[in-house]
Structure formats: structure tokens, C-alpha cells
């Protein structure tokens, strides 16, 4: 039975914590020390652009002793009409893991899991970015030494990064996540109800509102993402006016930071002068590039978990 990661909710709290701890362990030693993918083949199938995630899984497979095989958007017969199920059944004869970014519905990935011999990893779909959430928790754990009682303030669009982070926080006991999004651009109500309920089950708190003038104080981390996920246009041509007050500025950081130290996170790429000001991204509180580093350690932990039960 192959192990798949289509959603953070597929993992459960214990496995999520295991991946976070393993990524930190991997980070603590020379990366080529770990050879747990020796003799394994990892397909990297990306239909959209990617700097960090694609590089992380490619380098991660190599560092672990495996061999990556890259596929572009037109390289597989999916581009000519072959079904997802038939493509996966074929690739399962060759590969141990297939890492996929589609920027579209997760249903195609779900179809591919039917073969159940080759692991499928969601490297981003339209509604969730689960491997990013692992990265985020690893970065927070490294910084604070714990996730219990950590309060993250997410400011911006309720996108696939936000949904994955909400699910991860909801399965992490004692964690608090406050999402502050422009009206009409938040996470769906039904999703928030599920995440909130899951949080109650595990002793965490997930909440969302749209008042930029009602930000919580003394948070441990401020998190932002690009307002246009993957550069996708928005239906409303005046959308920027709704987002401008949600830019992360040094003044906002000062308003919400705790005296003992608050960090800034961003899944990158950042739009300087858009979703975040230069002085924040270049400031002492910024951990976005360390967070990018943990795309690699998180990817290595995920690949290892997929092939080594």
C-alpha cells in the first residue's frame, strides 16, 4: 500500500509531527548523510512554474540517494488525452513516488492514487499546498523549539497556502492561527468550520476575520503570501484596493510583535512593495529564506516517509 499526501488532513497529528521532527533532524547534519532513497526513482511532474518546491523535491531526492525524473506540462500523454488513471498505472511500473503540481483540482491526483503502488505527493493544487505547511511548521519549530502556544497571524488572501496552514495548525495541539483576509477573499466558511472543529478536537484555535484594524497583539509569527497565487488574475479588476491595507509593513510588524521576538514568514515569491515592504523582507525579523531552506528538509522528510514505512 503506497503512502500518499494529497492533503495535510491525510496525515493526522502524529504523522505530521513526525515529519516536522524528521525534517529538523535532517537539517542538523550534512544533507547527503541520509541515503534512505537509494535505488528509488522520483517523478517530478510540474505543469506550472516553481522555484522552491520543484528544486526542493529534485535536490531532496538526490540528497537521499534517489534519482529524480522531471516532466514538464507537455511531456506525459496526459497532454494528448490519456486518463490520469492510465498514466498513473503506467508510471507505477517505473517510479516509487510522483510529485505533482497542477494548480488545478486535486481530483486528478486522487485518480492517480488508485494504482496504490506509487506514492502521489501534492506539490500544490488549486485549494491546498500541503508540503508548504510542513515547511512552515518546521520553520516555527526550529525558531521557537515548540509549536505548543505558538500564535501565527496570517495576513492576506485565503489561498491554498492558507488552507494547508489552517489544517496543519488545527492538528497541532496548543497552536493558534488567526487569519485576517480582505472581505470576499477569505477561506470558505465550510472549510473554516471544519478546521475549527478539528482544532477543538486537538486543543488548537483557528479563527478568521476581515478587520485589518483588529489585529491580535503579541503574536509569535506574521505570515504573508503573494496576493495573486501563481500570478492568477482576479475577477474584480479593482481587487488591489481591497488588498492594499493588508500589506505587511514595518509599522504593522511593530504593532503585533511581542517584546521577546516575533518573526516574519512568507512562502515566496514575494512582491516587494505589494504584499510586503522591502524593510520587512530585509529586516531582522524575516525568516522567509530560512523557511525556503526548509522546503528542502521538508521535502526530504516527505519523500523518505513515502518510501520507507
N, C-alpha and C positions, 0 to 999 in steps of 0.2 A: 504494500500500500504506500503510494507516494505521499509525501507531505507537501501541501500547497499553502501559499499565503496569498489569498485574494483580498482579504480584509484583516485589519487588526483584530476584529471580533472573532476571526477563525482561530486565534492563538490561545485566548484565555489568559488570565493573570499570571499563572505560574510560568508558562512558556514565554510570555512577553518579558517577565523579569529575568528569566534565564538568558534570553537573547541579549538584553541590556548588559547583564553581568559578564557574559562571554565576550561581547564587543570590547568592554573595558579591559578584560584580561588580554585579549588580542592586542590591544593598543599598548599594553605595558611592556611588550617585548618586541624584538625585531620581527617585522611582519612576515618574513619568509621562514620564520621558525615553524610556523604551523603548516603542515603538509596534509591536511585532512581531506583534500580533494584530489590527491594523487591518483592519476588514471581516470579521472572523471571529465566529462565534457559538458560545457555550459553554453547553451544558445543564448545570444543577446539580440532580441528582436525589438527594434525601436522604430515606430512609424513616425515619431516626431523628434524634434530637436532635443538634445540633452547634453549638458556639460558634465555635471556632477554624478548623476545616477548611472549613466552609461559607463563613464570612466571608472566609477567605484566598483561596479559589478565585473567589469572586464579585468581591472587590476586585482580585484579581490580573488577571482578565480585563479589567476596566475600566481598570486602570492600563496595561495593554498595548495599549489601544485597541480591544479587543473588546467584544462585547455578551453579557452573561450572561442566561440564561433559567432561572428557578427552577421546579422541580417538587416538590411535596410528595408524601407517600406515596400519596395517592388521586387525583393529578392525571392520571396516564397510564392508558391502558386495560389496562395490566398488572394493575391492581386489579380489573378485571372479567373477567380470564381470557385476554387476548391473550398470545401467546407472547413470550418475550424476543427471539427471533429476528425475529419480525414487527415488534415495536416498534422494534428497532434498525434494521431495513431502512427503516422509515418515517422515523425521526429522522435517519438518514444523508442523507436528501434535503434536510434543512434545516440541520443542525448540523455543525460541524467537530470538536467534542470533546463527549463526555458524561462528566461526573464523577459517580460513583455511590457512595453509601454505603448498604449494605443491612443490615449487622450479621448477615448470613446467609452462606450458602455462596457461594464465588467462582464457582461453576459457571454461575450466571445471567449474570454478567459475561462469562464465557468464551463463552457462547452468543451474546452481543451482538457479539463481535468478528468473527463470520463474515461480516458485511457488508463489513468491511475498508476502508471509506471514511471512516468517522467514528472518531476515536480514543476508546478507552474507558480511563478512569482510575479505578482502585480507590481511593476515598477512605476506605475501611475495609470489610473483610468480617470474618467471624467468626474467621478464622485469620491474618489479616495486615493490617498498616496501612502499606503501602509509602511513602506520601507523608510519613508521620511519620518514617520512617527517614532520608529525605533531609533533613528538618528537623534531625534530631539530628546528622547529620554536618556540616551547615552550621554549626551552633552550636559544635561542637567545633573545627572548622577556624578559625572566627573567633576563638575564645578562645585556642587554642594555636598557630595558624599552621601546623599539620600534623596528620595523622592517624597517621602512622608513629610507632610506640612509644607510642601513647596507650592507656591501660588504663582501661576503663569497668567499674565494678561496678554491676550491675543487681540490685536487691533487691525481691522481691515476687512477684506471680503471673506464671507463664509464659503471657502472653496474646498478643493479636495485635500489640501494640507490641513485645513482647519478641522475637517470631519475626521481625518485619521488621528489628529492630535486629541480631539474630543473623546474618541473611542479609547485611545491609549490612556488618557488621564482617568477615564471612568473605570478602568480596570486596575488602576494603581492606587492602593489603599492610602488614604490621607492626602491625596493630591487635590489641588483646587485649580480649576481653569475658568477664567472669565473671558468670554468672547464679546467684544464690543465692535459691532459692524454697522455700516450705513443701513438705514431703513430700506428694506427691499433687497438687500444683498447679504442677508444672514443665512445661517444653516436652516434648512427646512424645519418647521415646527415638529413634524412627526419624528424626524431624526433626533431633534433635541429632547423630545420626550423619552425616546428610547435610551439615549446617552445618559440623561438624568436618572432614569430608573436603574440603569446599570451601575451608575455611580453610587446610588444609595445602597445597592447590594454589596459594594466593595468599600464603602466608607469614604468615598471621594465626592467632590462637589463640582458640578458642571453647570454653568449658567451663561445666558446670553442676553444682552440688551443692546440698544441702539443710541444711547446717550453719551456722546463724547465728553459732555460736561459732567458726567457722573463716573469718572474712572476710579477704580479702587486705589487705595494708597498702600505703601509698604509691600509691594509685590516683589517676588524674587527674580522674575524674568519678564521682559516685554518681548513679544513675538510679532513680527510683521511678515507679510508676503507681498509679492508683486500684485498690484491691483488687477492687472489683466493676466490671468493664469494662462501660461503658454502663449501669451500675446493675443489671445482670442478677443475679437471685438465684442462690445456690449450692444444690446438692442437700443438703449437710450443714448442718443448722441450727446446728451448733456450730463452723462454719468459722472464726469470728473468733478463737477460741482458738489456732488454728494460725498465724494471721497476726500476732497481737499482737507477738511478738518481732521481727518484720520491719519494724516502724515505724521510719522514719528520724528519729533523734533527734540532738541536738547532740553527745551522747556518742558515738554511732556515727560521726558525721562526724569527730570528733576522733580516733577510733581508726584510721580508714582513710586519713585525709588525709596528703598529702605536705607537707613544710615549704615547698616552693616554691609551693604553692597547689592546692587541689582544688575543683572546682565541683559544685554540685548541679543536676540536671536532673529535670524532671517533664513528662510530656506533657499534663497538666491535663485535666479538672478535678482538683484535689487535695481530699482530705478532711482538713481540718486536725484534728489530734488522732487521726486514723486512720492513713492511710498515711504521713503526715509531720507533724511537730510545727510549730507556728507559728514557733518561734525559728529553725528551719531555713529555712522558706519566706520569712521576713522577714529572714534573715541575709545577711551579706556574701558568702557562697559561692553564694547562689542565682542561677541564670541561667534559671529556668523561664520568666520572662516575656520575656526576650530570645529564648529558644527559641520561644515563641509568635509573636514577631515574624517569625521565620524560617519559620513556616508560610506566610506571605505570599510571601517571597522564593523559597522552595522551590516553592510553587505556581506562581509566575510562570515559573520556570525550566522546570518540567514542562510547562506549557501551551505555552510557546514551543517546546520540543523536539518536542512532539506535532505542531505545525502547520508548523514550519519545518525540514525535513530538512537 
